[in-house]
Amino acid sequence: MLAPDDFDPPVLVPEEIAPGLRRIVAPNPSPMTYRGTNTYLLGTTDIAVIDPGPLDTAHLDAICAAIGPSQRLSHIIVTHSHLDHSPLARPLANRTGAPVLAFGDATAGRSTVMAQLADAGMVSGGEGIDHDFAPDQRIEDGEVISAEGWSLRVIHTPGHLGNHVALGWGNRCFTADHVMGWATSIVSPPDGDLTDFMASCQRLRTHDWEVFYPGHGAPVTDPRARLDWLISHRLSREASILDQLGSGPATAEALARAIYTETPAALLPAATRNVLAHLVDLKLKNRASPIGSLSETARFQLMPDT
């Protein structure tokens, strides 16, 4: 799904996008972050900063300047520890005294199979993990975080990253990088897990949400339709991979080149990691298997009766 052309907010400027909610876009645009990371300021008296963003002094100053004289920064909440979301948390905490809350460090929430792959030496695809990140307070699935005027329900949504959480705010939800309107979320083993990603989509789908506030791009105003599209898109990718494997064994890179025919060359490595995530998921479903040991460069083949 293509990015909407009309989403071009000012950078480093707090904009009210709903009563009691402001957004500041960080100055880190890229093919992976779109216009930049969305930092959200929730509340009118006690302020929660959701995803402070990359390590950038101008962005730090913009967040602090947005806290008025009758307000205090009460919580810094990090949805996941990628370098475009979490590094500014510690400088912001040091400047304001507010605690940093998150599900855990970069390895928290990692599934058993992904932990095994990491232990076996599989490395990430360069998506930018904040390995130094450590929260002051760990938050758990189902926990409610609250202050004057607002409350958030923690929803553990692993898939994009094991420690990824969404935050339910009434019938609205901060979905970070799990659900965005401008692009699909990258899922890259061993940090990303497609099996978990699909389960998290199904879990979010059980609630009748009004709007999603993503980590990048504009609000998603038809959450159910977007979730259905994401699920369908992933199932379509799975079908394409199985179809290609029907012609013979292939690596994730070869499959990506055959399937992502309209993807710019610079994004093919990310596409390859997405295909690898599908292949690991298909292995768990006993529908495909690596020839030899599981690795980034393994050739995969269909399992019998697939």
ABEGO torsion letter per residue (X at the ends): XBBBAABBBBBGBBBBABBGBBBBBBBBBBAAAEAEBBBBBBEAABBBBBGAEBBBAAAAAAAAAABBAABBBABBBBABBBAAAAAAAAAAAAAAGBBBBBAEBAABGBBAAAAAAAAAGBBBAGAGBBAABBBABBBBBGBBBBBBGBBBBBBBBBGABAABBBBBBEABBBAEAABBAABBBBBBOAABBAAAAAAAAAAAAABBBABBBBABEBBBABAAAAAAAAAAAAAAAAAAAAAAAAAEBBBAAAAAAAABAABBAAAAAAAAAAAAAAAAAAAAAGABBBBEBBBAABBBBBBBGX
